[in-house]
Amino acid sequence: MQTFFQQLINGLSLGSIYALLALGYTMVYGIIKLINFAHGDIYMIGAFWGYYVINQYHVDFGVALVSSMVICAALGMLIEYLAYRPLRNSPRITALITAIGVSYFLENGMSFLYGANTRNFPQVVASHRFTVFGVTVTNIQLLIVAVSLLLMVALQLIVQHTRMGTAMRAVAVDQEAAELVGINPNHVISFTFGLGSALAGAAGVLIGLYYNSIDPLMGMVPGIKAFVAAVVGGIGSIPGAAIGGFLIGMLETFVQAIGLSAYKDAAVYVVLIVILVVLPAGLFGKNIKEKV
């Protein structure tokens, strides 16, 4: 039982990161039906920005987190404006290929500017361990889960209880009808990209603190796993994306716990295949009929 609870805590910590990333995927898809494969690389930019401001300006964790969220939000809106908005009425495959291109541009751009070597993330929060009934938890794990839950609650409040949140839900349901009642879809879509990218920036700083290492390609695998989490939860569903992220995080840690570390990535993709076969809409998704 001690091993079970220990891996549960580890899984919740890692799952919090996946959940934050998955929320960005699901919001963008819910608004414009686009899989933004550059989302994982925005998470990488957030980690590097946190690394930069901590080393250069010696700020604390809170300032690094908030500044990374602001920078990544601005980057997300810039990418939407330059790369995705001109292609909004193009076939979906065109936007998808563009998203992959933006992803490679960010990865290789960071490798060119800062090198491809792994860097140690500055540990601005001193690590302390607590042992309760044989289960060890660190203050950093608690911080990651607490910050992630706080951001998720804030996101839910924005979506459900603000005018912009109402506009987001309206555009997600019917963009043309939303325009008829005075909603500017461009503003809503840009805001959605900014909001999702801010969460990715926060996840980047948290993962740097958790693993103590960052590199320009760090967003590839977590980005794909977060996409799997969004699909598992029901892409387009905000609560589903959050729960999917926690489930994927716990799955990964439990697979490692039973001595199958080499297959932890494969286990995630097996779950994706099973979900697509059994529940194509995900755990919280809705089956929507489309006219052909």
Buried (B, 14 or more C-beta within 10 A) or exposed (E): EEEEBBBBBBBBBBBBBBBBBBBBBBBBBBBBEBBBBBBBBBBBBBBBBBBBBBEEEEBEBEBBBBBBBBBBBBBBBBBBBEBBBEBBEEEEEEBBEBBEEBBEBBBEEBBEEBEEEEBEBBEBEEEEEEEEEEBBBBEBBBBBBEBBBEBBEEBBEBBEEEEBBBBBBBBBEEBEEBEEEEBEBEEBBBBBBBBBBBBBBBBBBBBBBBBBEBBBBBBBEBBBBBBBBBBBBBBBBBBBBBBBBBBBBBBBBBBBBEEEEEEBBEBBEEBBEEBEEEBEBBBBBEEEEEEE
